[in-house]
Amino acid sequence: MRIQVRRTGGFAGIERCAEVDTSGRPDAGRWQTLAERVIAAGRGTPPSGVPDGFGYEITVDGRTVYAADPRLSEEQRELITRVLKEGA
């Protein structure tokens, strides 16, 4: 499974992108469960955020959903944080 996160906005307006390929990872099942929940609950269009807040584009195996601060679910927050931390 390929998971991509693109973060835009924020005070400085700096875009950040990261990607994780879960193939062959010992924790692939956890990634898959989390990603499937985020995709199932995601929005098909970018939501309006708050001034200087971050907007997120989350793509899992070609399917894209959108989210924005401060209205992230716990699953969205966890997936975004993990991908931006561990991804390339």
C-alpha positions as CSV (number, residue, x, y, z in Angstrom):
1,M,0.0,0.0,0.0
2,R,1.3,3.4,-0.9
3,I,0.3,6.3,1.3
4,Q,1.0,9.9,0.4
5,V,0.4,13.1,2.4
6,R,0.7,16.6,1.1
7,R,0.4,19.4,3.7
8,T,-0.1,23.0,2.6
9,G,-0.9,26.3,4.3
10,G,0.3,27.3,7.7
11,F,1.8,30.6,8.8
12,A,4.8,30.3,6.5
13,G,2.9,28.6,3.6
14,I,5.5,25.9,3.2
15,E,4.4,22.8,1.4
16,R,5.5,19.4,2.8
17,C,5.1,16.0,1.1
18,A,5.9,12.5,2.2
19,E,5.2,9.0,1.2
20,V,5.3,5.6,2.8
21,D,5.2,2.2,1.0
22,T,3.9,-0.3,3.5
23,S,4.9,-3.4,1.4
24,G,7.1,-5.7,3.4
25,R,6.8,-3.7,6.7
26,P,6.1,-5.7,9.8
27,D,3.5,-3.2,10.8
28,A,1.8,-3.1,7.4
29,G,-1.5,-4.3,8.8
30,R,-1.7,-1.4,11.2
31,W,-0.9,1.1,8.4
32,Q,-3.6,-0.5,6.2
33,T,-6.3,-0.4,8.9
34,L,-5.5,3.2,9.7
35,A,-5.4,4.3,6.0
36,E,-8.7,2.5,5.2
37,R,-10.4,4.3,8.0
38,V,-9.1,7.7,6.9
39,I,-10.1,7.1,3.3
40,A,-13.6,5.9,4.3
41,A,-14.2,8.9,6.5
42,G,-12.5,11.5,4.2
43,R,-13.9,14.3,2.1
44,G,-13.7,14.3,-1.7
45,T,-13.2,18.1,-1.8
46,P,-10.9,20.3,0.3
47,P,-12.7,21.6,3.4
48,S,-12.4,25.2,4.4
49,G,-9.8,25.5,7.2
50,V,-8.8,28.3,9.4
51,P,-6.4,31.2,8.7
52,D,-2.8,30.0,8.9
53,G,-4.0,26.4,9.5
54,F,-2.8,23.4,7.5
55,G,-4.7,21.6,4.8
56,Y,-4.0,18.0,3.9
57,E,-4.3,15.9,0.8
58,I,-4.1,12.2,1.7
59,T,-3.7,9.6,-1.1
60,V,-3.9,5.9,-0.6
61,D,-3.2,3.7,-3.6
62,G,-4.5,6.4,-6.0
63,R,-7.6,7.4,-3.9
64,T,-7.5,10.9,-2.5
65,V,-9.3,12.6,0.4
66,Y,-8.9,16.0,2.0
67,A,-8.8,17.3,5.6
68,A,-7.9,20.5,7.4
69,D,-6.9,21.7,10.8
70,P,-8.4,22.0,13.3
71,R,-11.1,19.4,12.4
72,L,-8.9,16.3,12.1
73,S,-10.2,13.0,13.4
74,E,-7.8,11.0,15.6
75,E,-7.2,8.6,12.8
76,Q,-6.4,11.4,10.3
77,R,-4.1,13.0,12.8
78,E,-2.3,9.7,13.5
79,L,-1.8,8.8,9.8
80,I,-0.7,12.3,8.8
81,T,1.8,12.4,11.7
82,R,3.2,9.0,10.9
83,V,3.6,9.6,7.2
84,L,5.2,13.0,7.6
85,K,7.6,11.5,10.3
86,E,8.5,8.2,8.6
87,G,8.0,9.0,5.0
88,A,10.4,10.0,2.3
